[in-house]
Amino acid sequence: MSSHRTPLGLAAALAVALSATLLPAVPAGAAVGIENTSHSQIAAVLAVPSAQRGITRDPSSTQVFVNKNYPLKPSRFAPKTTAVSKSGVRLQPQAASAFTKMAKAAARDGVRIVPVSGYRSYARQAELFARYTKLYGKSYASRISAVPGTSEHQTGLAIDVGNANSACGLQECFARTPVGQWVAKHGSKYGFIIRYPKGQEAVTGYAYEPWHLRYLGTATAKSYKSSGAASLEAYYGVAGAKRPGGGISTAPGTATTTANLNLRSGAGTGHKVLMTIPKGKSVKLTGAKSSGWYKVSYASRTGWVSGTYLRNISLPKSSAPKAAKSAKTTANLNLRSGAGTGHRILVTIPKGKKVAITGASKSGWYPVKYAGISGWASATYLR
């Protein structure tokens, strides 16, 4: 899911985490000003009606529009799915059939499209979102993963695809591979579009994902492509428009409260409540962040609030974390000759070892040095 600013915040490298053992969802909590919540409560907060024309909210329709501000209703919607031919990936029947036709057409052109991930249940999405939040914090997790109830994968109409040789799997460089180029050019003929285009993160809410395809049906997909719209949001006329619940397009260094929220003297519920900020208010972010809490200014008061109940978080550019100079491996990690699993393994670095980060990240990989050997390592297993 775009350029990244933290060693761990690298959406492209998260592909391998999809099949990993997941952490349980964050438990719910309550306070006078809301600061902790379950995933179902988050979805309830987001479940607001659409005020836009031309948008289908019916989750059983192939036209259903889903994003962070337009969640599924009901939030735990579960579609009828079927397995994509010769894979364990599941999609709604019409999407699965269209994918099979597309894959056959690509094969005739000498391109093999491999299905990677399709339908995910509400519970599965909750596990993923909880894991990423624990690893990277809620703000970055929201760039690369959806709050349960707001994921296109839950509709059974979205599919992540890859190359047969796993080159650039779930990485930005996928766009330059045979499959990436083929689906970008021909996908709409079979009803699929690239849902999260490059340069549209501020509109879609997610980093660039050339591998994430959304099935809309051939008529809508062709109309979308011929329209020249930069995103599905733009096609439906909701890009940059006033959002449901009173929010507006994100301004740099701001966020919007999604509930009455306590402003505290420190980062944590153990600190004194300075005031309660009403739901739907815009707060100014100072750039400071600690364990899911943000330092903000509101009505001439400065303090800390829980990021769980902030929407449209946009940290000031000056607050972007500086690149780390070193990291520790969280598992036995292959050091490769290039940025991607298609490159030669130079050495396997044991879990818990310190490595030196020697440069800028590239598509979810970092150039590192260990035991005198320089190479590339996946950021997913660096801390």
Sequence and secondary structure as in RCSB ss.txt:
>XXXX:A:sequence
MSSHRTPLGLAAALAVALSATLLPAVPAGAAVGIENTSHSQIAAVLAVPSAQRGITRDPSSTQVFVNKNYPLKPS
RFAPKTTAVSKSGVRLQPQAASAFTKMAKAAARDGVRIVPVSGYRSYARQAELFARYTKLYGKSYASRISAVPGT
SEHQTGLAIDVGNANSACGLQECFARTPVGQWVAKHGSKYGFIIRYPKGQEAVTGYAYEPWHLRYLGTATAKSYK
SSGAASLEAYYGVAGAKRPGGGISTAPGTATTTANLNLRSGAGTGHKVLMTIPKGKSVKLTGAKSSGWYKVSYAS
RTGWVSGTYLRNISLPKSSAPKAAKSAKTTANLNLRSGAGTGHRILVTIPKGKKVAITGASKSGWYPVKYAGISG
WASATYLR
>XXXX:A:secstr
     SSS  GGGGGGGGGS           SS     HHHHHHHH      TT B  TTSTTB  BTTB  SST
T     EE TTSS EE HHHHHHHHHHHHHHHHTT  EEEEE    HHHHHHHHHHHHHHH HHHHHHHS  TTS
 GGGGT EEEEEETT TTTTSGGGGGSHHHHHHHHHGGGGTEEEEE TT HHHHSS  EEEEEEE  HHHHHHHH
HHT SSHHHHHT TTS  GGG  S  TTEEEESS EEEESSSSTTS EEEEE TT EEEEEEEEETTEEEEEETT
EEEEEEGGGEEEEE  GGGS    SEEEBSS EEEESSSSTTS EEEEE TT EEEE S  BTTEEEEEETTEEE
EEEGGGB 
